[in-house]
Amino acid sequence: MVKCPYCGYEGEFRVLKTWRFRFYNVSRLECLRCHGVFNYYQGVSPKGKRSEFVIRVRPRAMRARSV
C-alpha cells in the first residue's frame, strides 16, 4: 500500500508518469489530499530481493505570489 510522505494519506493517487529504472518500476504520483508529488519505486533485484520505497519530489503545489 502506498502512503503519501507529506500527509500520510493512504488511498487513491493520481498517476502522472510511469517508467522503468534499472530493475524498478517507477510511478510519479500526486496525492489527491495535499497535492504533494512523489516517486514510488517497486521491483525485484537480480538477487531476488523485493523492495519498494518512496522519494519525495515536490511538496504541495506552489501558489503564485504577488510581488
Buried (B, 14 or more C-beta within 10 A) or exposed (E): EBBBBBEEBEEEBEEEEEEEEEEBBBBBBBBEEBBBBBBBBBBEEEEEEEEEEBEEBEBEEEEEEEE
